[in-house]
Amino acid sequence: MPSTIPYEPDMIVFYDSSTRSVIVNFRGELTFLGRFIDRPTAYEAAEDFCRSRGWKG
């Protein structure tokens, strides 16, 4: 489940359900995080990735 705390401007999490892949755009850096079992797990990984880089969400 995506966070209820708003993302930063230009912070984008994109989950492709056909490939179960997630891509994150955070502070100008586009990163492919890999494949995940489901959407909530993918969003959790994407938000953890952004938190590790300074997002306060």
C-alpha positions as CSV (number, residue, x, y, z in Angstrom):
1,M,0.0,0.0,0.0
2,P,1.5,3.4,-0.9
3,S,2.3,5.7,1.9
4,T,-0.3,8.2,3.1
5,I,2.5,10.8,3.4
6,P,2.8,12.8,0.1
7,Y,5.7,12.1,-2.2
8,E,8.2,14.9,-3.0
9,P,7.6,16.8,-6.2
10,D,8.8,14.7,-9.1
11,M,9.0,11.6,-6.9
12,I,7.3,8.8,-8.9
13,V,6.8,5.2,-8.2
14,F,5.7,3.2,-11.3
15,Y,4.6,-0.5,-10.9
16,D,4.1,-2.5,-14.1
17,S,1.6,-5.2,-13.3
18,S,2.4,-7.2,-16.4
19,T,6.0,-7.7,-15.5
20,R,5.6,-7.1,-11.7
21,S,8.5,-4.6,-11.9
22,V,8.9,-1.3,-10.2
23,I,10.8,1.8,-11.3
24,V,11.4,4.8,-9.1
25,N,12.2,8.4,-10.1
26,F,13.7,10.1,-7.1
27,R,15.5,13.4,-7.1
28,G,16.4,13.1,-10.8
29,E,17.6,9.5,-10.6
30,L,15.6,6.8,-12.4
31,T,16.1,3.4,-10.8
32,F,14.8,0.0,-11.7
33,L,14.3,-1.9,-8.4
34,G,13.4,-5.2,-9.9
35,R,10.4,-7.6,-9.8
36,F,8.2,-8.1,-6.8
37,I,5.5,-10.6,-5.9
38,D,2.7,-7.9,-5.8
39,R,2.0,-4.2,-5.9
40,P,2.1,-3.5,-2.1
41,T,5.5,-5.2,-1.8
42,A,6.8,-3.2,-4.7
43,Y,5.6,0.1,-3.3
44,E,7.1,-0.8,0.1
45,A,10.5,-1.4,-1.5
46,A,10.3,1.7,-3.6
47,E,9.4,3.9,-0.5
48,D,12.2,2.2,1.5
49,F,14.6,3.0,-1.3
50,C,13.6,6.7,-1.3
51,R,13.8,6.9,2.5
52,S,17.3,5.6,2.4
53,R,18.1,8.5,0.1
54,G,16.5,11.2,2.4
55,W,12.8,11.2,1.8
56,K,11.0,11.9,5.0
57,G,7.9,9.9,4.2
